[in-house]
Amino acid sequence: MGRTLANKQSIVASLKQNLSEATMVAVINYQGLTVAEITDLRRRIRPKGGICTVTKNTLMGKAIEGDPQWSALEPLLKGSSAFLLLKDDIGGSIKAYHEFQKATKKTELHGGVMEGKVLSGVDVKAIGDLPSKEQLMAQIAGALNSVTAKIAIGVKEVPASIARGIKAHAEKV
């Protein structure tokens, strides 16, 4: 039995809502996955702020229609598509997908879209290889801490070197 028009409109509205919160969308071919495997993929990416949704390409096409940020998805809408809507930890979500893909060996990454630009599967994988948000924050904090320590040592040294200069000048006189 086909879906009713109201049901299809509800699905498109839900997709539009999820897309409005996403930073990136990755498209995978999910053909051959069981319901349990799709559930496993969803479970893996959910903690990273990702959503895996399986929907007809025509419904996703209607959801992205006229949206400059997501209309670049159009060429990726073919075959049995599942969509990874990623918003928080994009790299972590992609890493979680790749771990899932290595375990099942059943999916194929078609590509993705980020900031209105189409990304190849290789580009999406490269994003997954970037350090996580937490790792980057730790690196920045470490760098700032190092700079702050050097400034503090430098500032502390100024009065001491002025005092040494005055003492040296006084001893000359």
N, C-alpha and C positions, 0 to 999 in steps of 0.2 A: 504494500500500500504506500502510495506517495505521500510526501509531506504536504500539509496544507499551506496555503499562501501565508496565513498568520504565523505558522510555525517557522517558515522560511524567513519572514520578516523579523521575527524574534531572534533567530540565529544570526542574521546579518547585523542587527542592532547590537547583539552581544559581541560579535567580532569587532565592530566599530569601537565599542567601549574598550575592549582589550587592546586594540591597536592604538588607541589614544594614550594608553598608559605605557606602551612598549617603546623601547629605544631601538631595538633591532628585531627583525623577523628572519628566521632561517627556515628554509623549505627542505623537507626530506621526503624521500620515497619510502613509504612505510609498508609497501606490498610484502606480504608474507609474514607480517608480525601477528602474533596472537593478541587477544585482548589482555592477557596477563602481561605480555611484553610491553604493550603500550602503557599499561598501568605502571609497570616498572620504570619506563622512561619518564612518565609524569612524576613519579615519586622521586626520581633522581634530580630533576631540574627544579622542582617546586621550591626547595630550600634556598636555591640561588636566585629566586625571584622570577623564574620562568614558568610559562604555561605551555603545555603541548595540547594542541587542538587538532582533531581530525574532522575535516569538513569538505564538502564538495568544492572543487575549484570555482564553479560558477558562483557559489555563495560568497567565497572569499573575493572573487572578482567584483561582485556587487558592493562588498564592504570597502574595497579600496578605490572604487570608482570616484574620480574627481578629487582624490586626496593626494596632493603633491608629494607628501612624505612617503606614501606607500604604493602609488600607482606604478612604480618601477618593478613591483612584484609580478606584474602581468605576464612577462615571458616565462616566469618560473611556474605558472599555474598549469601544469600538465601531469598526466599520470595519477598515481595514487599518492596524493600529497597530505602530509601532516605538517603543521606549522608550529614552530617553536617561537612563541612571543616572549622576548626577553626584555627585562627592564632593569633589574638591579645589578647583579653580578653577571654581566654578559660572558666574560671569560670563563667564569666558574660553570655557567650553564652549558657553554660549548664543550668544556672539558668533560662535564657529566654526560653529555650526549656522546662524545667520542668513546668514553669508557663503556657506555651502553652498546655502542656500535661494535666495539671490539668483542664484547661478550656475545652478541647475537649474530654478528656478521650478516645481517639481513637488510639493513637500511643503506640508503645512499643519500648524501647531502647534495642537493641540487645547487644551492647557493643561498643568498639572503639579500636583505635590503637594510641599509642603515643610513640615516640622514638623506633619504631620497636617492641613494646610489645603490646600484646593483653590485653585489659581491659574488665572486665565484666561490665554489666550495673550498678552494685553496685559501682564498682571502678569509673566509669564515674560520677555517682551521687556524690560520695565523693569529686571529684575534683570540682564539682559545689558548694559544701558547703564550700570550702576554701575562705578566704577573697579575695576581688578583688585586682588588682594591685595597685589601688589608696589607698585602705585601708592599704595594706602592706607598701607602700611608706610613708604614714602618720605615721604608727607605727615606722618605721625605723627612720624617721625624728625626731619624738618625743624622741626616745631613744638616738639618736645622740645629740639632743639639751640638754638633761639631762646630758649626759656625758660631753659635752662641757662646760656647766655651772659649773659642779663640778670641772673640770680642771681649769677653769678661777678663781674660788674661791680659789682653792689650790695654784695656781701660785701667785695670789694677796696676799695670806697669807704668802708666803715665805719671802719677804722683811720685812714685819711687824714682823714676829717672829724673824728674824735676828736682827732687830732693838731692840726688847724687850730683846733679849739675850745679846746684846752689852751693853744696858742700865743697865741690872741687873749686868753684870760683872763690869761695871764702878762704880756702886754704892758700890760694895764689896770692891774695891780697895781704 
